[in-house]
Every structure is written in C-alpha cells, then in structure tokens.
Amino acid sequence: MYGMRAQDNAPALHFRSERLCRVNGELYFSTRENTLEGPFVNAEAAAREVRAYVERMQSLRMNR
C-alpha cells in the first residue's frame, strides 16, 4: 500500500501488521514507538485503547 504520512517527504510503501498480541496469555497492543500497552481484558477494550492512544499521539504532534 502506497501512502504518505504527515512526517514523510515522499510516498512510500507501508505494511500493515496486526498490533494485538498475547504475552503470557494477556492481551497487549504494540506501538510504532516500540512499546507494549496493556494488559487488556478483551479485544474490544484493547481496540478502544488503541483508538485513544492514536488520538493522544496525534494531539501531541499537533501541539508541537
């Protein structure tokens, strides 16, 4: 998939990957910043937190 992020100088090929994973039976999501966020009780809770995380990161970038 070709696309361009705000910080990119030119369109590039970006690969999507599954961000949810289980570690010792607990559900986490991984970030581009190489952190694991969680644990979460179920996939729905993790998905809510992914959306909240993305919103926080976008807000931080806009406030620079």
A tleap script that builds the chain and sets N, CA, C and O, in Angstrom:
source leaprc.protein.ff14SB
mol = sequence {
  NMET TYR GLY MET ARG ALA GLN ASP ASN ALA
  PRO ALA LEU HIE PHE ARG SER GLU ARG LEU
  CYS ARG VAL ASN GLY GLU LEU TYR PHE SER
  THR ARG GLU ASN THR LEU GLU GLY PRO PHE
  VAL ASN ALA GLU ALA ALA ALA ARG GLU VAL
  ARG ALA TYR VAL GLU ARG MET GLN SER LEU
  ARG MET ASN CARG
}
set mol.1.N position { 0.841 -1.175 0.000 }
set mol.1.CA position { 0.000 0.000 0.000 }
set mol.1.C position { 0.887 1.238 0.000 }
set mol.1.O position { 1.691 1.432 0.911 }
set mol.2.N position { 0.738 2.075 -1.022 }
set mol.2.CA position { 1.479 3.316 -1.040 }
set mol.2.C position { 0.688 4.360 -0.292 }
set mol.2.O position { -0.532 4.450 -0.435 }
set mol.3.N position { 1.373 5.139 0.497 }
set mol.3.CA position { 0.720 6.178 1.261 }
set mol.3.C position { 1.745 7.161 1.775 }
set mol.3.O position { 2.950 6.920 1.700 }
set mol.4.N position { 1.260 8.265 2.297 }
set mol.4.CA position { 2.159 9.286 2.804 }
set mol.4.C position { 1.673 9.744 4.162 }
set mol.4.O position { 0.542 10.207 4.308 }
set mol.5.N position { 2.535 9.612 5.151 }
set mol.5.CA position { 2.237 10.116 6.482 }
set mol.5.C position { 2.633 11.583 6.546 }
set mol.5.O position { 3.372 12.066 5.688 }
set mol.6.N position { 2.152 12.288 7.547 }
set mol.6.CA position { 2.448 13.715 7.681 }
set mol.6.C position { 3.947 13.982 7.741 }
set mol.6.O position { 4.412 14.983 7.197 }
set mol.7.N position { 4.714 13.104 8.393 }
set mol.7.CA position { 6.139 13.347 8.549 }
set mol.7.C position { 6.977 12.830 7.375 }
set mol.7.O position { 8.190 13.035 7.360 }
set mol.8.N position { 6.359 12.163 6.391 }
set mol.8.CA position { 7.084 11.620 5.248 }
set mol.8.C position { 7.357 12.698 4.212 }
set mol.8.O position { 6.547 13.602 4.006 }
set mol.9.N position { 8.524 12.587 3.556 }
set mol.9.CA position { 8.862 13.515 2.480 }
set mol.9.C position { 8.259 13.100 1.147 }
set mol.9.O position { 7.986 13.941 0.291 }
set mol.10.N position { 8.055 11.805 0.979 }
set mol.10.CA position { 7.530 11.287 -0.281 }
set mol.10.C position { 6.713 10.034 0.005 }
set mol.10.O position { 6.905 9.389 1.036 }
set mol.11.N position { 5.803 9.685 -0.900 }
set mol.11.CA position { 5.046 8.445 -0.705 }
set mol.11.C position { 5.984 7.254 -0.598 }
set mol.11.O position { 7.030 7.216 -1.245 }
set mol.12.N position { 5.611 6.298 0.209 }
set mol.12.CA position { 6.439 5.112 0.417 }
set mol.12.C position { 5.525 3.910 0.616 }
set mol.12.O position { 4.322 4.046 0.835 }
set mol.13.N position { 6.126 2.742 0.534 }
set mol.13.CA position { 5.390 1.511 0.745 }
set mol.13.C position { 5.329 1.221 2.239 }
set mol.13.O position { 6.368 1.083 2.884 }
set mol.14.N position { 4.121 1.125 2.797 }
set mol.14.CA position { 3.925 0.846 4.220 }
set mol.14.C position { 3.164 -0.465 4.353 }
set mol.14.O position { 2.194 -0.705 3.635 }
set mol.15.N position { 3.606 -1.302 5.268 }
set mol.15.CA position { 2.952 -2.576 5.502 }
set mol.15.C position { 2.145 -2.503 6.780 }
set mol.15.O position { 2.641 -2.029 7.802 }
set mol.16.N position { 0.922 -2.961 6.738 }
set mol.16.CA position { 0.090 -3.038 7.925 }
set mol.16.C position { 0.383 -4.345 8.637 }
set mol.16.O position { 0.635 -5.369 8.002 }
set mol.17.N position { 0.349 -4.302 9.950 }
set mol.17.CA position { 0.562 -5.540 10.697 }
set mol.17.C position { -0.432 -5.582 11.853 }
set mol.17.O position { -0.986 -4.561 12.259 }
set mol.18.N position { -0.636 -6.755 12.355 }
set mol.18.CA position { -1.523 -6.931 13.500 }
set mol.18.C position { -0.844 -6.323 14.718 }
set mol.18.O position { 0.295 -6.670 15.031 }
set mol.19.N position { -1.520 -5.436 15.395 }
set mol.19.CA position { -0.927 -4.765 16.554 }
set mol.19.C position { -1.296 -5.445 17.868 }
set mol.19.O position { -0.670 -5.175 18.893 }
set mol.20.N position { -2.301 -6.322 17.857 }
set mol.20.CA position { -2.680 -7.018 19.084 }
set mol.20.C position { -1.881 -8.305 19.217 }
set mol.20.O position { -1.689 -9.034 18.244 }
set mol.21.N position { -1.420 -8.577 20.426 }
set mol.21.CA position { -0.693 -9.821 20.664 }
set mol.21.C position { -0.964 -10.286 22.089 }
set mol.21.O position { -1.426 -9.518 22.933 }
set mol.22.N position { -0.671 -11.546 22.334 }
set mol.22.CA position { -0.795 -12.105 23.675 }
set mol.22.C position { 0.585 -12.404 24.213 }
set mol.22.O position { 1.425 -12.987 23.527 }
set mol.23.N position { 0.808 -11.995 25.456 }
set mol.23.CA position { 2.049 -12.276 26.160 }
set mol.23.C position { 1.662 -12.946 27.468 }
set mol.23.O position { 0.971 -12.358 28.300 }
set mol.24.N position { 2.113 -14.175 27.640 }
set mol.24.CA position { 1.736 -14.958 28.820 }
set mol.24.C position { 0.217 -14.979 29.025 }
set mol.24.O position { -0.266 -14.908 30.155 }
set mol.25.N position { -0.524 -15.076 27.921 }
set mol.25.CA position { -1.976 -15.164 27.976 }
set mol.25.C position { -2.690 -13.832 28.142 }
set mol.25.O position { -3.921 -13.797 28.165 }
set mol.26.N position { -1.937 -12.718 28.261 }
set mol.26.CA position { -2.562 -11.407 28.429 }
set mol.26.C position { -2.490 -10.632 27.117 }
set mol.26.O position { -1.520 -10.757 26.368 }
set mol.27.N position { -3.527 -9.823 26.839 }
set mol.27.CA position { -3.667 -9.103 25.578 }
set mol.27.C position { -3.015 -7.724 25.662 }
set mol.27.O position { -3.275 -6.958 26.590 }
set mol.28.N position { -2.160 -7.418 24.676 }
set mol.28.CA position { -1.461 -6.135 24.583 }
set mol.28.C position { -1.556 -5.623 23.157 }
set mol.28.O position { -1.913 -6.369 22.245 }
set mol.29.N position { -1.232 -4.328 22.963 }
set mol.29.CA position { -1.011 -3.841 21.604 }
set mol.29.C position { 0.353 -3.189 21.533 }
set mol.29.O position { 0.830 -2.601 22.504 }
set mol.30.N position { 0.978 -3.301 20.361 }
set mol.30.CA position { 2.299 -2.720 20.159 }
set mol.30.C position { 2.147 -1.385 19.432 }
set mol.30.O position { 1.186 -1.167 18.694 }
set mol.31.N position { 3.114 -0.500 19.655 }
set mol.31.CA position { 3.078 0.840 19.060 }
set mol.31.C position { 4.273 1.037 18.140 }
set mol.31.O position { 5.233 0.268 18.187 }
set mol.32.N position { 4.215 2.065 17.306 }
set mol.32.CA position { 5.356 2.422 16.459 }
set mol.32.C position { 6.544 2.862 17.302 }
set mol.32.O position { 7.689 2.817 16.854 }
set mol.33.N position { 6.262 3.282 18.513 }
set mol.33.CA position { 7.333 3.707 19.423 }
set mol.33.C position { 7.977 2.513 20.126 }
set mol.33.O position { 8.785 2.680 21.040 }
set mol.34.N position { 7.614 1.319 19.693 }
set mol.34.CA position { 8.146 0.055 20.226 }
set mol.34.C position { 7.820 -0.155 21.704 }
set mol.34.O position { 8.672 -0.588 22.480 }
set mol.35.N position { 6.588 0.154 22.084 }
set mol.35.CA position { 6.119 -0.149 23.432 }
set mol.35.C position { 4.982 -1.156 23.336 }
set mol.35.O position { 4.310 -1.251 22.309 }
set mol.36.N position { 4.777 -1.894 24.397 }
set mol.36.CA position { 3.613 -2.759 24.522 }
set mol.36.C position { 2.689 -2.114 25.542 }
set mol.36.O position { 3.101 -1.830 26.667 }
set mol.37.N position { 1.454 -1.884 25.155 }
set mol.37.CA position { 0.469 -1.253 26.032 }
set mol.37.C position { -0.521 -2.315 26.484 }
set mol.37.O position { -0.989 -3.116 25.675 }
set mol.38.N position { -0.837 -2.324 27.759 }
set mol.38.CA position { -1.780 -3.300 28.275 }
set mol.38.C position { -1.363 -3.768 29.646 }
set mol.38.O position { -0.513 -3.125 30.262 }
set mol.39.N position { -1.897 -4.823 30.146 }
set mol.39.CA position { -2.785 -5.796 29.501 }
set mol.39.C position { -4.238 -5.335 29.503 }
set mol.39.O position { -4.638 -4.475 30.288 }
set mol.40.N position { -5.021 -5.936 28.597 }
set mol.40.CA position { -6.436 -5.634 28.455 }
set mol.40.C position { -7.249 -6.904 28.681 }
set mol.40.O position { -6.771 -8.011 28.435 }
set mol.41.N position { -8.478 -6.732 29.151 }
set mol.41.CA position { -9.321 -7.886 29.487 }
set mol.41.C position { -9.877 -8.593 28.254 }
set mol.41.O position { -10.165 -9.790 28.295 }
set mol.42.N position { -10.030 -7.834 27.136 }
set mol.42.CA position { -10.547 -8.442 25.905 }
set mol.42.C position { -10.153 -7.584 24.709 }
set mol.42.O position { -9.613 -6.491 24.877 }
set mol.43.N position { -10.423 -8.075 23.504 }
set mol.43.CA position { -10.040 -7.376 22.283 }
set mol.43.C position { -10.769 -6.049 22.120 }
set mol.43.O position { -10.206 -5.097 21.579 }
set mol.44.N position { -12.012 -5.973 22.581 }
set mol.44.CA position { -12.771 -4.728 22.470 }
set mol.44.C position { -12.136 -3.632 23.319 }
set mol.44.O position { -12.025 -2.489 22.875 }
set mol.45.N position { -11.720 -3.973 24.531 }
set mol.45.CA position { -11.061 -2.991 25.401 }
set mol.45.C position { -9.737 -2.560 24.783 }
set mol.45.O position { -9.384 -1.382 24.834 }
set mol.46.N position { -9.013 -3.493 24.206 }
set mol.46.CA position { -7.748 -3.148 23.556 }
set mol.46.C position { -7.990 -2.219 22.370 }
set mol.46.O position { -7.245 -1.258 22.180 }
set mol.47.N position { -9.020 -2.491 21.571 }
set mol.47.CA position { -9.334 -1.643 20.421 }
set mol.47.C position { -9.693 -0.231 20.859 }
set mol.47.O position { -9.285 0.736 20.215 }
set mol.48.N position { -10.445 -0.098 21.940 }
set mol.48.CA position { -10.763 1.238 22.480 }
set mol.48.C position { -9.492 1.977 22.867 }
set mol.48.O position { -9.340 3.163 22.576 }
set mol.49.N position { -8.583 1.269 23.523 }
set mol.49.CA position { -7.341 1.897 23.965 }
set mol.49.C position { -6.417 2.227 22.795 }
set mol.49.O position { -5.675 3.208 22.849 }
set mol.50.N position { -6.458 1.413 21.737 }
set mol.50.CA position { -5.687 1.747 20.530 }
set mol.50.C position { -6.173 3.076 19.982 }
set mol.50.O position { -5.365 3.951 19.667 }
set mol.51.N position { -7.492 3.238 19.865 }
set mol.51.CA position { -8.051 4.498 19.348 }
set mol.51.C position { -7.668 5.669 20.245 }
set mol.51.O position { -7.301 6.732 19.744 }
set mol.52.N position { -7.745 5.494 21.552 }
set mol.52.CA position { -7.385 6.559 22.491 }
set mol.52.C position { -5.897 6.892 22.383 }
set mol.52.O position { -5.516 8.061 22.442 }
set mol.53.N position { -5.065 5.875 22.226 }
set mol.53.CA position { -3.622 6.082 22.089 }
set mol.53.C position { -3.318 6.894 20.829 }
set mol.53.O position { -2.540 7.847 20.875 }
set mol.54.N position { -3.931 6.517 19.705 }
set mol.54.CA position { -3.712 7.234 18.450 }
set mol.54.C position { -4.141 8.689 18.599 }
set mol.54.O position { -3.427 9.586 18.151 }
set mol.55.N position { -5.281 8.939 19.212 }
set mol.55.CA position { -5.748 10.312 19.421 }
set mol.55.C position { -4.762 11.110 20.272 }
set mol.55.O position { -4.478 12.269 19.969 }
set mol.56.N position { -4.234 10.488 21.346 }
set mol.56.CA position { -3.248 11.182 22.193 }
set mol.56.C position { -1.991 11.525 21.407 }
set mol.56.O position { -1.470 12.635 21.514 }
set mol.57.N position { -1.506 10.574 20.618 }
set mol.57.CA position { -0.283 10.805 19.847 }
set mol.57.C position { -0.503 11.911 18.797 }
set mol.57.O position { 0.374 12.751 18.596 }
set mol.58.N position { -1.656 11.913 18.135 }
set mol.58.CA position { -1.951 12.947 17.159 }
set mol.58.C position { -2.056 14.301 17.832 }
set mol.58.O position { -1.587 15.299 17.285 }
set mol.59.N position { -2.659 14.353 19.004 }
set mol.59.CA position { -2.787 15.598 19.747 }
set mol.59.C position { -1.417 16.128 20.152 }
set mol.59.O position { -1.165 17.330 20.063 }
set mol.60.N position { -0.535 15.243 20.595 }
set mol.60.CA position { 0.820 15.668 20.960 }
set mol.60.C position { 1.568 16.232 19.771 }
set mol.60.O position { 2.287 17.222 19.909 }
set mol.61.N position { 1.414 15.623 18.606 }
set mol.61.CA position { 2.100 16.098 17.407 }
set mol.61.C position { 1.562 17.459 16.965 }
set mol.61.O position { 2.316 18.299 16.474 }
set mol.62.N position { 0.256 17.673 17.141 }
set mol.62.CA position { -0.352 18.942 16.734 }
set mol.62.C position { 0.060 20.068 17.674 }
set mol.62.O position { 0.069 21.231 17.272 }
set mol.63.N position { 0.398 19.746 18.904 }
set mol.63.CA position { 0.754 20.768 19.889 }
set mol.63.C position { 2.238 21.116 19.893 }
set mol.63.O position { 2.689 21.881 20.745 }
set mol.64.N position { 2.989 20.573 18.971 }
set mol.64.CA position { 4.428 20.896 18.909 }
set mol.64.C position { 4.662 22.241 18.331 }
set mol.64.O position { 5.810 22.668 18.207 }
savepdb mol mol.pdb
quit
